[in-house]
Amino acid sequence: MFEKFTEKAIKVMTDAQNEALALKHAKLAPEHVFIGILNQKSGIASKFLKATGMTYDFVRLELEKINFE
């Protein structure tokens, strides 16, 4: 499915899928991709989000509140 993605994009999507599974969410949502981006140590999107004050922990706590059934 990800054959046209860069290695970084594949890592983001893998992290997003893992987050959705860990939270027992039935669907992969943009919020999971968002946290997948925040989980990266490098990359423009990750640096931008972190510069705005967004943190992995904050988004993870918010995701725990959402029911994706």
FISEVEX-678893 format. One record per atom (N, C-alpha, C): residue in one letter; x negated, y negated, z. Coordinates in pm, whole numbers. Each point is the difference from the previous one (the first is absolute). Example, Ala and Ser with C-alpha at 12.3 -4.5 7.8 and 13.67 -1.06 7.14 Angstrom:
# FISEVEX-678893
+------+--------+--------+--------+
| resn |      x |      y |      z |
+------+--------+--------+--------+
|    A |  -1319 |    569 |    780 |
|    A |     89 |   -119 |      0 |
|    A |    -90 |   -120 |      0 |
|    S |     35 |   -105 |    -72 |
|    S |    -82 |   -119 |      6 |
|    S |     77 |   -109 |     73 |
+------+--------+--------+--------+
***
This chain:
# FISEVEX-678893
+------+--------+--------+--------+
| resn |      x |      y |      z |
+------+--------+--------+--------+
|    M |    -81 |    119 |      0 |
|    M |     81 |   -119 |      0 |
|    M |    -85 |   -127 |      0 |
|    F |   -116 |      5 |     62 |
|    F |    -84 |   -119 |     16 |
|    F |   -118 |     -4 |    -98 |
|    E |      6 |     77 |   -106 |
|    E |   -116 |     13 |    -88 |
|    E |    -47 |   -132 |    -63 |
|    K |     87 |    -99 |    -10 |
|    K |    -40 |   -128 |    -59 |
|    K |    -39 |   -103 |    105 |
|    F |      4 |     38 |    128 |
|    F |    -34 |    -91 |    109 |
|    F |   -150 |     -1 |     25 |
|    T |    -49 |   -110 |     55 |
|    T |   -140 |     -5 |     44 |
|    T |    -13 |     82 |    128 |
|    E |   -124 |     27 |     39 |
|    E |    -24 |     76 |    123 |
|    E |     60 |    -72 |    121 |
|    K |    -15 |   -134 |      4 |
|    K |     55 |    -76 |    112 |
|    K |    152 |      8 |      3 |
|    A |     62 |     -8 |   -116 |
|    A |    147 |      8 |     -7 |
|    A |     48 |    139 |     43 |
|    I |    -72 |    103 |    -38 |
|    I |     35 |    135 |     43 |
|    I |    -11 |     12 |    151 |
|    K |   -104 |    -58 |     58 |
|    K |    -19 |      1 |    146 |
|    K |    115 |    -72 |     69 |
|    V |     41 |   -115 |    -52 |
|    V |    112 |    -75 |     58 |
|    V |    126 |     85 |     -5 |
|    M |     29 |     62 |   -112 |
|    M |    121 |     79 |    -14 |
|    M |     -4 |    125 |     89 |
|    T |   -116 |     60 |     12 |
|    T |    -15 |    116 |     88 |
|    T |     24 |    -41 |    145 |
|    D |    -57 |   -112 |     40 |
|    D |     22 |    -51 |    135 |
|    D |    148 |    -33 |     22 |
|    A |     64 |    -58 |   -101 |
|    A |    142 |    -34 |     10 |
|    A |     84 |    127 |     18 |
|    Q |    -29 |    102 |    -77 |
|    Q |     72 |    127 |     12 |
|    Q |    -21 |     63 |    137 |
|    N |   -124 |     -6 |     49 |
|    N |    -30 |     56 |    131 |
|    N |     75 |    -74 |    111 |
|    E |     10 |   -132 |    -12 |
|    E |     74 |    -79 |     98 |
|    E |    148 |     38 |     -1 |
|    A |     57 |     12 |   -119 |
|    A |    141 |     38 |    -11 |
|    A |     24 |    137 |     62 |
|    L |    -89 |     93 |    -26 |
|    L |     13 |    134 |     58 |
|    L |    -15 |     -4 |    152 |
|    A |    -97 |    -75 |     49 |
|    A |    -24 |     -9 |    145 |
|    A |    120 |    -61 |     72 |
|    L |     68 |    -92 |    -68 |
|    L |    117 |    -65 |     59 |
|    L |    129 |     76 |    -27 |
|    K |    -13 |    112 |    -70 |
|    K |    115 |     85 |    -37 |
|    K |    103 |    -78 |    -83 |
|    H |    -50 |    -85 |    -88 |
|    H |     87 |    -73 |    -91 |
|    H |     21 |     83 |   -125 |
|    A |    125 |      7 |    -44 |
|    A |     35 |     84 |   -114 |
|    A |    -46 |    -58 |   -133 |
|    K |    -21 |   -130 |     -5 |
|    K |    -36 |    -67 |   -125 |
|    K |   -127 |    -83 |     18 |
|    L |    -75 |    -12 |   -107 |
|    L |   -115 |    -89 |     -3 |
|    L |     50 |   -137 |    -42 |
|    A |    -19 |    -99 |     84 |
|    A |     52 |   -135 |    -26 |
|    A |   -116 |    -99 |    -16 |
|    P |     28 |   -118 |    -52 |
|    P |   -105 |   -102 |    -13 |
|    P |    -69 |    -31 |    132 |
|    E |     72 |     14 |    109 |
|    E |    -60 |    -24 |    132 |
|    E |   -112 |     98 |     29 |
|    H |     13 |    123 |    -48 |
|    H |   -106 |     99 |     18 |
|    H |   -123 |    -36 |    -84 |
|    V |     24 |    -50 |   -119 |
|    V |   -112 |    -43 |    -86 |
|    V |    -71 |   -119 |     65 |
|    F |     79 |    -90 |     58 |
|    F |    -55 |   -116 |     70 |
|    F |    -97 |     44 |    110 |
|    I |     43 |     97 |     80 |
|    I |    -88 |     48 |    107 |
|    I |   -119 |     77 |    -57 |
|    G |     21 |     66 |   -114 |
|    G |   -112 |     66 |    -68 |
|    G |   -106 |   -100 |    -44 |
|    I |     44 |   -117 |    -44 |
|    I |    -94 |   -106 |    -38 |
|    I |    -74 |    -52 |    123 |
|    L |     74 |    -25 |    108 |
|    L |    -61 |    -50 |    122 |
|    L |   -101 |     97 |     59 |
|    N |     18 |    127 |    -26 |
|    N |    -89 |    103 |     53 |
|    N |   -137 |      0 |    -69 |
|    Q |    -10 |    -67 |   -114 |
|    Q |   -126 |     -3 |    -74 |
|    Q |    -99 |    -97 |     65 |
|    K |   -126 |     37 |     -5 |
|    K |   -103 |    -86 |     58 |
|    K |    -49 |   -107 |    -96 |
|    S |     22 |     21 |   -129 |
|    S |    -42 |    -99 |    -99 |
|    S |    110 |    -15 |   -103 |
|    G |    -18 |    -95 |    -87 |
|    G |    100 |    -26 |   -103 |
|    G |     63 |   -136 |     19 |
|    I |     34 |    -62 |   -108 |
|    I |     55 |   -136 |      3 |
|    I |    132 |     -4 |     75 |
|    A |     90 |     92 |    -30 |
|    A |    132 |     -2 |     64 |
|    A |    -12 |     19 |    151 |
|    S |    -83 |     94 |     42 |
|    S |    -20 |     25 |    142 |
|    S |    -59 |   -122 |     69 |
|    K |   -100 |    -60 |    -60 |
|    K |    -62 |   -119 |     59 |
|    K |     99 |   -116 |      9 |
|    F |     81 |    -17 |   -103 |
|    F |     99 |   -108 |      0 |
|    F |    102 |     20 |    112 |
|    L |     54 |    121 |     10 |
|    L |    101 |     27 |    103 |
|    L |    -57 |    -17 |    140 |
|    K |   -122 |     46 |     20 |
|    K |    -63 |    -14 |    131 |
|    K |    -30 |   -147 |     31 |
|    A |    -34 |    -78 |   -101 |
|    A |    -27 |   -143 |     19 |
|    A |    127 |    -76 |     41 |
|    T |    116 |     52 |    -37 |
|    T |    126 |    -64 |     39 |
|    T |     42 |     41 |    140 |
|    G |    -77 |     87 |     64 |
|    G |     30 |     42 |    135 |
|    G |     74 |    132 |     10 |
|    M |     27 |     62 |   -113 |
|    M |     71 |    127 |     -1 |
|    M |    -96 |    109 |     48 |
|    T |     50 |     88 |     84 |
|    T |    -83 |    110 |     49 |
|    T |     68 |    134 |    -23 |
|    Y |    -79 |    103 |     -9 |
|    Y |     50 |    135 |    -15 |
|    Y |     93 |     34 |    116 |
|    D |    -43 |    -29 |    122 |
|    D |     78 |     35 |    118 |
|    D |    137 |    -67 |      0 |
|    F |      5 |   -127 |    -37 |
|    F |    127 |    -72 |     -4 |
|    F |     97 |     64 |   -100 |
|    V |    -49 |     26 |   -121 |
|    V |     86 |     58 |   -103 |
|    V |     41 |    141 |     38 |
|    R |    -88 |     76 |     60 |
|    R |     32 |    137 |     43 |
|    R |    112 |     -2 |    103 |
|    L |     -7 |    -92 |     96 |
|    L |    106 |    -11 |    100 |
|    L |    134 |    -36 |    -64 |
|    E |     -3 |    -89 |    -99 |
|    E |    123 |    -37 |    -70 |
|    E |     55 |    117 |    -80 |
|    L |    -87 |     77 |    -61 |
|    L |     44 |    116 |    -78 |
|    L |     66 |    105 |     89 |
|    E |    -47 |     11 |    123 |
|    E |     59 |     97 |     93 |
|    E |    147 |    -34 |     31 |
|    K |     37 |   -126 |    -14 |
|    K |    137 |    -44 |     29 |
|    K |     98 |     28 |   -114 |
|    I |    -52 |     26 |   -120 |
|    I |     85 |     14 |   -119 |
|    I |     34 |    147 |    -23 |
|    N |    124 |     25 |    -38 |
|    N |     45 |    135 |    -32 |
|    N |     14 |      9 |   -152 |
|    F |    -85 |     76 |    -67 |
|    F |     -1 |     13 |   -145 |
|    F |     70 |    129 |    -45 |
|    E |    123 |     19 |     36 |
|    E |     72 |    121 |    -42 |
|    E |     84 |    -25 |   -120 |
+------+--------+--------+--------+
***
